[in-house]
């Protein structure tokens, strides 16, 4: 994805986004998780949402596990904000990264939307999969150390 379609939000904006995400999740937001995606057909299975969720949370309901994990996100996990070039009228997506089991980088891409005039919030999880490239410190604008 080109740099023109991404930006780094201020730390305050990221904190506000995470606060809104947590509020939505704690107040009945539906999680829409893409288990299989078109891009997965050409990708090593290890880097698919389904494989990652099954590997990290083998005996759990995937949506419940995702909800729990999304509630742990902080500004230090933030990577960048990206425009949805396939659906330009929809809200931007946020990219995050977390490390599991001390060494497994997991890439997370999501958006929170209100659907309809008085709609309930939907948390759309586009990606929750092992990262294809190892994370570097430089990727995280608000990570300390």
N, C-alpha and C positions, 0 to 999 in steps of 0.2 A: 504494500500500500504506500503510495507516495506521501512525502512529507506535507504536500499541499492539503491533504485531507486529514491532517492530524495537528494537534496543538497540545501544549502543556497548560493546564489550568493552574490558577494560583492555589497555594496550599489551603487557603480559606474556602475557595470554591470546592475543592476536593473534599474537605471536611464536611461542608454543607451537603454535598451529594451523598456521601456515606451516611450522614445523619438521616437524610430523606430515604435512602435505601433501607436502613434499619427500621425506620418508622413504618415504611410500607410492609416490610416482611413481618414485623411484629403486630401488624394490624390487618392481617388477612390477605395480603397481596398473593396472587396466584403466581406460581413459578412456571414459566414456560421454558422447558429445557429441551434443546435440540439433541436428541440421542444420536440420530444418524443424520449426517449432512452430505450434500452432494460432493463437497470437496473431499470427503472421507474416501470416496471411491479410488482416488489417486494417491492416497496417503498411507504410509505405514500404519498399521492398526494401532500400534503403541501410542500414536499421537491423535487418537480419536477420543471424543467425549465419552462414548460408551466404555471403551477400554479403561480409560483413566478412572472414571467413577467406580467401575467394577473392581479395579485393582486397589483403589484407596479405601473404599467403603463396601467390601464384599457382602456383608450380611445386613445391609441397611437399605431402606427405601431411598432411592436416588434423590428424589425431590426433598425429603427431610434432611438428608446429608448435605445437599447443596444449600438449603436454607441455613443450616447451622454454620456451614463454612462461610457463606456470604456475610453472616452476622459478625464474623471475626475480622473482616477487612478493615484496614486503616489506611490513612494517607501514605504511610510508608510503603504500602503494597502497590500504590498507584504508579502506572507507567505513562499513560497518555490518554487523550480523548480523541476519538476518530469520528469522522462523518460516515454515515452509511451511504456509500455511493450507489448501492443497488436500490435503496429506498430513501432518496434525498429529503422527502418531506417528514420523515420520522426523526425522532430525537437522536442526538449523538450517542455513541457507545463509549463506555470507559473500559480501558484495559488495565488489568492488575496482574501481579505475579506473586505467588506464594511458594514457599519451599515446604515439602512434606517429607517425613521420615529423614530429615536432616540433609537430604541430597537430591530430592526429586523436584525439579522446577515445574510448577503448574501455571499455565497461562489461562487467565480468566478474562472474558470479554462479555459485558452485559449492558443492558439499558433498563431503566424503569420508565414505564409509560402509564398515563391515565387514559383509559379507553372510554370514549363517549363523554358527553358533557358532564355527567355525574358518575362517570365510570369508576370501577374499582381499579386499583393499581395492578399492573402486571410487571413482573420482573422477568425479562427475556434474557435467558442465559444462552448466548450464541456459542461461547467456547468455555470449556472447563476441561483442559487436556494437558498432558505432559508437553512441555515446551520442546519444540524441535531444535532450538538453539539455546544453549545455556545462558542464564541470566547474567548480566554484568552489573556492577554497582552503578554505572553511568545511566542505565535504563530507568532508574528510580529517582526522580527529582527530589523526593522528600524522605528518602531513607537515610537515617543517621548511621554513622560509622563508615 
